[in-house]
Amino acid sequence: MYQKEISKEEVNELPLTKYEGEVVYITEKDELQEALKEIEQYNVVGFDTETKPNFRKGENNGIALIQIATEEKVYLIRVKQTGMTARLADFLSNPDICKVGIALTDDIRGLKEIGDILPNGYVDLAVEVKNLGLKVTGARNLSAIFLGIRISKNQQTSNWEKAEYSPQQIDYAATDAWICLEIFRKIQMLEPAFY
């Protein structure tokens, strides 16, 4: 089984872990088309987005990065550079590909703002774990409870619109999407009726 809640102290005792696999960094439309050919082969992917923080009330910078994790790779899509292509919009609207994330409300709202998207096929682990009786829902806590690891959230409020990402930003972004897929798989192992 698994814990229903975890303290900050317990999380901090766990080993710090990040995604160590292949990262595909996408800034061009043709790169995006090639990546989507690969991504569309999977039934379940990890999913997240990043937006440049805005510290003024009521202002929104829009999604700068879409992260998609498969069993093989993590794709970092610089959507402000590639634009919202028809194929990407189709993928994001496809009900047959399960896109697993954590706290997806803002992500989905942001997607609707940047393209003609009818979001389908999303599984929000923050919502689903409440149905399992968990009291905590964030990526850091769920990683600790289900995987026994600690992930860093230090880059969360960094500038996702800058020309080039730092290695720390790439690690953070890749880890965020990858961890969603890993948590989903672990819950499926522990709770066979879960999706």
Sequence and secondary structure as in RCSB ss.txt:
>XXXX:A:sequence
MYQKEISKEEVNELPLTKYEGEVVYITEKDELQEALKEIEQYNVVGFDTETKPNFRKGENNGIALIQIATEEKVY
LIRVKQTGMTARLADFLSNPDICKVGIALTDDIRGLKEIGDILPNGYVDLAVEVKNLGLKVTGARNLSAIFLGIR
ISKNQQTSNWEKAEYSPQQIDYAATDAWICLEIFRKIQMLEPAFY
>XXXX:A:secstr
   S   HHHHHTS B    SEEEEE SHHHHHHHHHHHTT SEEEEEEEE    STT    EEEEEEE SSEEE
EE HHHH   HHHHHHHH TTSEEEESS HHHHHHHHHHSS    SEEEHHHHHHHTT S  SHHHHHHHHHS B
   TTTTS TTSSS  HHHHHHHHHHHHHHHHHHHHHHHH TT  
